[in-house]
Amino acid sequence: MNLACSIGLSTKPNLTHFHSLLNSRIDRKNSKQALLLFRQLFEFNVKPNHLTLALLIKACTSSPSSFNSVNAEIEAGQIHTHLVKSGVDRFVYVGTALLDFYMKLGCVKNARKMFDDMPDRDDVSWNAVICGVSRNGHDFEAFKLFVQMCREGFRPHHTTLVSLLPSCGRHELAFQGQSIHGFGIKAGLDSDSQVKNTLTSMYAKCADLEAAELLFEEIVDKSVVSWNTMIGAYGQNGFFGEAMLVFKRMQEENVRANLVTMVSLLSANANPESTHCHAIKTGLVSNASVVTSLICEYAASGNTESGELLYKSLPQKNLVSLTALISSYAEKGILGQVMECFAQLQHLDMKLDAVAMVSILHGIKHPAEIGLGLAFHGYGLRSGLSADCLVLNGLISMYSRFDKIKDAFLLFSEMREKPLISWNSLISGCVQAGRASDALELFSQMKMHGHSPDTITISSLLSGCCQLGYLKFGERLHNYVLRNNLEVEDFIGTSLIDMYTKCGRIEHAEMVFKSIKEPCLATWNSMISAYSLYGLEHNALACFSEMQERGLQPDKITFLGVLAACTHGGLVQQGRTYFQIMGEKFNVTPSLQHCACMVGLYGRAGLFEEALMFIRGMEIEPDFAVWGALLNACCIHQEVELGEYIAKKMFFLDSKNGGFFVLMSNLYAVKGRWEDVAKVREMMRQTGGDGCSGISVIESLDDIK
């Protein structure tokens, strides 16, 4: 009886009192106490009626926690059994309430059977089944039910359309969505703001922004839902600037942003700092969803420190935000922080998901870190993550990166199903490891297994052709691209330019470049580097100017190509200027490669004092390549004394590298110092740097079909 007292039943209740108590549990969204009340009712020998059972189901449906309960499905089945035994299931609204409960639990089969067995149906029951089927991802079935509803003479109302339209938010169901829109216009349902919002969202998901914009502007009284829908529409289609403009208009209309607005803005690539400030001003920063979105956006933009500070403010830590931090640190290669976050995750009894695991594997980039990669491979085996296709591909890429091709092949061979993405991972891994011949062999096997290459496959194979000088095979790949109408943009375009450049066909590289409507930065970089390699320095610099005119910002790779062009062309003054604006105007920090280019530029021009002054003024310690550029210049100008000084420095930096031995041998030979030539060659043999290593390849002429 203590239990009865605690939940409000101290004396034998009548049904009216019980219904009042049950309604209070609905308001509090407490399904557990509602079920306890219902059981107590039987102890008092009070017989429930159809209204009692309807309120009980409503109480269970109103509590979100009940959907996550292990016993929820069992409890729903028990209620269903009681309905049938008592005969209350013949009441349409009671059956509809249970049907809705089943749908929210994800028990679609139970709900459909109940719907099919209902002797009578009304608009509400049709709406419940259509909404539930759609919400559980059965899009085509939802549309079929709508057609059946209309055929049976039921008149849909605006809630039916609002329930159904989200199912049509994909390209293959765009026509069905348009048909429902037409139906709504004929039935006079399209003027409802909820319907317009749902239609706007549907057209946005189908990438029909023009229709979404028209519907949005037709809404007279735009609620916060309408504004959020349009912000989301632009954001999910990549029109981030337009999303920001809609938000600005929303503020001008004095519509107060809510947590969905904040999340939509962050999804639309909004500046996390300014969005964070707005969230603080509006008091939304205390919402866990907003904070999690902010953490993810900070992490994605590289500001991991701010993301971690915000994460520490979360009262309840969650996997999404911690995963975002792990991924961000892994991308930066800060594996110490990755391990700290991973330790937190273990402490909170959470597990990595596939996305975070792949991020970590991609962040392991140096041979010294291979042990960590093996440890995470072990974690994947214990947790079951290694069975995930994404994780397997990440492991294949990691092992390939460290030239452990046997391990990569072993993982690949153990896969039961080998999707195209896995073939691509191994082909790309072989190319990265300098084993292009293995990549081409894999490609032949891939075709035998019935897979057709996609843009990633083609790009990887073209890189392999660069390694091996397989021009004819590269041309066949190009023909395949043209025959199958694949877009020669980004990856493929850049790879084709590289392939033709390295196979001695600069004119073909130019033709490919000119055929691309909107070259990306990587494509411009490839063409600049191609012109530099062929000594066409003026073409390279013209390319650089045109790229900026088109609004693209150069990066460190762009400047490597530009400085190489200046070096090959002897354009000392231009080289100085480009090196200066690299940091001052474009905020690109010079690397050792950039410095080697500048040293080579000065050295080739005979400006050895300037070259040495440049080296002394470097903020980073000069490496083998920097001194090598100067030694090469000494060979060109026959500067033996300086050359010997540099060669000694290079010997202590890397005595196994035979490059400087060859250069010194050539320098002594030009001067006729044959005894010194013999000494250098003897030293070369003793250190193993004989400079005679090479490869021999035979080109496969198999056609690509």
Rosetta blueprint (number, residue, H / E / L):
1 M L
2 N H
3 L H
4 A H
5 C H
6 S H
7 I L
8 G L
9 L L
10 S L
11 T L
12 K L
13 P L
14 N L
15 L H
16 T H
17 H H
18 F H
19 H H
20 S H
21 L H
22 L H
23 N H
24 S H
25 R H
26 I H
27 D H
28 R H
29 K L
30 N L
31 S H
32 K H
33 Q H
34 A H
35 L H
36 L H
37 L H
38 F H
39 R H
40 Q H
41 L H
42 F H
43 E H
44 F L
45 N L
46 V L
47 K L
48 P L
49 N L
50 H H
51 L H
52 T H
53 L H
54 A H
55 L H
56 L H
57 I H
58 K H
59 A H
60 C H
61 T H
62 S H
63 S L
64 P H
65 S H
66 S H
67 F H
68 N L
69 S L
70 V L
71 N L
72 A H
73 E H
74 I H
75 E H
76 A H
77 G H
78 Q H
79 I H
80 H H
81 T H
82 H H
83 L H
84 V H
85 K H
86 S H
87 G L
88 V H
89 D H
90 R H
91 F L
92 V H
93 Y H
94 V H
95 G H
96 T H
97 A H
98 L H
99 L H
100 D H
101 F H
102 Y H
103 M H
104 K H
105 L H
106 G L
107 C L
108 V H
109 K H
110 N H
111 A H
112 R H
113 K H
114 M H
115 F H
116 D H
117 D H
118 M L
119 P L
120 D L
121 R L
122 D L
123 D H
124 V H
125 S H
126 W H
127 N H
128 A H
129 V H
130 I H
131 C H
132 G H
133 V H
134 S H
135 R H
136 N L
137 G L
138 H L
139 D H
140 F H
141 E H
142 A H
143 F H
144 K H
145 L H
146 F H
147 V H
148 Q H
149 M H
150 C H
151 R H
152 E L
153 G L
154 F L
155 R L
156 P L
157 H L
158 H H
159 T H
160 T H
161 L H
162 V H
163 S H
164 L H
165 L H
166 P H
167 S H
168 C H
169 G L
170 R L
171 H H
172 E H
173 L H
174 A H
175 F H
176 Q H
177 G H
178 Q H
179 S H
180 I H
181 H H
182 G H
183 F H
184 G H
185 I H
186 K H
187 A L
188 G L
189 L L
190 D L
191 S L
192 D L
193 S H
194 Q H
195 V H
196 K H
197 N H
198 T H
199 L H
200 T H
201 S H
202 M H
203 Y H
204 A H
205 K H
206 C L
207 A L
208 D L
209 L H
210 E H
211 A H
212 A H
213 E H
214 L H
215 L H
216 F H
217 E H
218 E H
219 I L
220 V L
221 D L
222 K L
223 S L
224 V H
225 V H
226 S H
227 W H
228 N H
229 T H
230 M H
231 I H
232 G H
233 A H
234 Y H
235 G H
236 Q H
237 N L
238 G L
239 F L
240 F H
241 G H
242 E H
243 A H
244 M H
245 L H
246 V H
247 F H
248 K H
249 R H
250 M H
251 Q H
252 E H
253 E L
254 N L
255 V L
256 R L
257 A L
258 N L
259 L H
260 V H
261 T H
262 M H
263 V H
264 S H
265 L H
266 L H
267 S H
268 A L
269 N L
270 A L
271 N L
272 P H
273 E H
274 S H
275 T H
276 H H
277 C H
278 H H
279 A H
280 I H
281 K H
282 T H
283 G L
284 L H
285 V H
286 S H
287 N L
288 A H
289 S H
290 V H
291 V H
292 T H
293 S H
294 L H
295 I H
296 C H
297 E H
298 Y H
299 A H
300 A H
301 S L
302 G L
303 N L
304 T H
305 E H
306 S H
307 G H
308 E H
309 L H
310 L H
311 Y H
312 K H
313 S L
314 L L
315 P L
316 Q L
317 K L
318 N L
319 L H
320 V H
321 S H
322 L H
323 T H
324 A H
325 L H
326 I H
327 S H
328 S H
329 Y H
330 A H
331 E H
332 K H
333 G L
334 I L
335 L H
336 G H
337 Q H
338 V H
339 M H
340 E H
341 C H
342 F H
343 A H
344 Q H
345 L H
346 Q H
347 H H
348 L L
349 D L
350 M L
351 K L
352 L L
353 D L
354 A H
355 V H
356 A H
357 M H
358 V H
359 S H
360 I H
361 L H
362 H H
363 G H
364 I L
365 K L
366 H L
367 P H
368 A H
369 E H
370 I H
371 G H
372 L H
373 G H
374 L H
375 A H
376 F H
377 H H
378 G H
379 Y H
380 G H
381 L H
382 R H
383 S H
384 G L
385 L H
386 S H
387 A H
388 D L
389 C H
390 L H
391 V H
392 L H
393 N H
394 G H
395 L H
396 I H
397 S H
398 M H
399 Y H
400 S H
401 R H
402 F L
403 D L
404 K L
405 I H
406 K H
407 D H
408 A H
409 F H
410 L H
411 L H
412 F H
413 S H
414 E L
415 M L
416 R L
417 E L
418 K L
419 P L
420 L H
421 I H
422 S H
423 W H
424 N H
425 S H
426 L H
427 I H
428 S H
429 G H
430 C H
431 V H
432 Q H
433 A L
434 G L
435 R L
436 A H
437 S H
438 D H
439 A H
440 L H
441 E H
442 L H
443 F H
444 S H
445 Q H
446 M H
447 K H
448 M H
449 H L
450 G L
451 H L
452 S L
453 P L
454 D L
455 T H
456 I H
457 T H
458 I H
459 S H
460 S H
461 L H
462 L H
463 S H
464 G H
465 C H
466 C H
467 Q H
468 L H
469 G L
470 Y L
471 L H
472 K H
473 F H
474 G H
475 E H
476 R H
477 L H
478 H H
479 N H
480 Y H
481 V H
482 L H
483 R H
484 N L
485 N L
486 L L
487 E L
488 V L
489 E L
490 D H
491 F H
492 I H
493 G H
494 T H
495 S H
496 L H
497 I H
498 D H
499 M H
500 Y H
501 T H
502 K H
503 C L
504 G L
505 R L
506 I H
507 E H
508 H H
509 A H
510 E H
511 M H
512 V H
513 F H
514 K H
515 S H
516 I L
517 K L
518 E L
519 P L
520 C L
521 L H
522 A H
523 T H
524 W H
525 N H
526 S H
527 M H
528 I H
529 S H
530 A H
531 Y H
532 S H
533 L H
534 Y L
535 G L
536 L L
537 E H
538 H H
539 N H
540 A H
541 L H
542 A H
543 C H
544 F H
545 S H
546 E H
547 M H
548 Q H
549 E H
550 R L
551 G L
552 L L
553 Q L
554 P L
555 D L
556 K H
557 I H
558 T H
559 F H
560 L H
561 G H
562 V H
563 L H
564 A H
565 A H
566 C H
567 T H
568 H H
569 G H
570 G L
571 L L
572 V H
573 Q H
574 Q H
575 G H
576 R H
577 T H
578 Y H
579 F H
580 Q H
581 I H
582 M H
583 G H
584 E H
585 K L
586 F L
587 N L
588 V L
589 T L
590 P L
591 S L
592 L H
593 Q H
594 H H
595 C H
596 A H
597 C H
598 M H
599 V H
600 G H
601 L H
602 Y H
603 G H
604 R H
605 A L
606 G L
607 L L
608 F H
609 E H
610 E H
611 A H
612 L H
613 M H
614 F H
615 I H
616 R H
617 G L
618 M L
619 E L
620 I L
621 E L
622 P L
623 D L
624 F H
625 A H
626 V H
627 W H
628 G H
629 A H
630 L H
631 L H
632 N H
633 A H
634 C H
635 C H
636 I H
637 H H
638 Q L
639 E L
640 V H
641 E H
642 L H
643 G H
644 E H
645 Y H
646 I H
647 A H
648 K H
649 K H
650 M H
651 F H
652 F H
653 L H
654 D L
655 S L
656 K L
657 N L
658 G L
659 G H
660 F H
661 F H
662 V H
663 L H
664 M H
665 S H
666 N H
667 L H
668 Y H
669 A H
670 V H
671 K L
672 G L
673 R L
674 W H
675 E H
676 D H
677 V H
678 A H
679 K H
680 V H
681 R H
682 E H
683 M H
684 M H
685 R H
686 Q H
687 T H
688 G L
689 G L
690 D L
691 G L
692 C L
693 S L
694 G L
695 I L
696 S L
697 V L
698 I L
699 E L
700 S L
701 L L
702 D L
703 D L
704 I L
705 K L
